């Protein structure tokens, strides 16, 4: 889709099956359906507004029927604010050792994780379950190291990525970015994360020809259906991984 954006497609969307190796559970399935779209000329804040409008439109029947409660006012927090409010951790001042100690206590075991890995444990085990229910919660301004495809603003410890995620009742529904369009920077980030895997040279070549300023988001449709009518993602799939 980004190659099409580079070729001049303009606003673009796709509803398709995607696959992620090794993810299975009450909220995960290795094969799932994702809605992905990009808005040319927008930033992530404008896209957050559209995501909220779409979710409220899709969920209106459940809200009116009383099968789902959704407050009129959404909650918007930066990543640092969410970590401080729901885990009592200062992102700017927390040492790697402190994050590891907290992560071990939450996970119940020591793991070979870096700083971002332990932050993920704290977010998934402590912050996400504590988010207010019946409320669309938008978390934005992630650590720069957690958004390989997003623009980064600021320098050094004050930098952050223009990325957001949206949650409802502790379930992540969508992940969006103010997209990185710098081919050289994207190559550097790909190299850092590749761990021996080949780079997407076609995408990098397309970025080199020029990608318009845009924002993009991916939304998990199965998770959205699960929130609307079920408790387990298996209940909204024809064939979950156990029955494949």
Secondary structure, 3 states (H helix, E strand, C coil): CHHHHHCCCCCEEEEEEEECCCCCCCCCCCEEEEEEEEEECCCHHHHHHHHHHHHHHHHHHHHHHCCCCCCCCCEEEEHHHHHHHHHCCCCCCCCHHHHHHHHHHHHCCCCCCCHHHHHHHHHHHHHHHHCCCCCEEEEEEECHHHCCCECEECCHHHCEEEEEEEEECCEEEEEEEEECCCHHHHHHHHHHHHCCCCCCHHHHHHHHHCCCCEEEEEEEHHHHHHHHHCCCHHHHCCCCHHHC
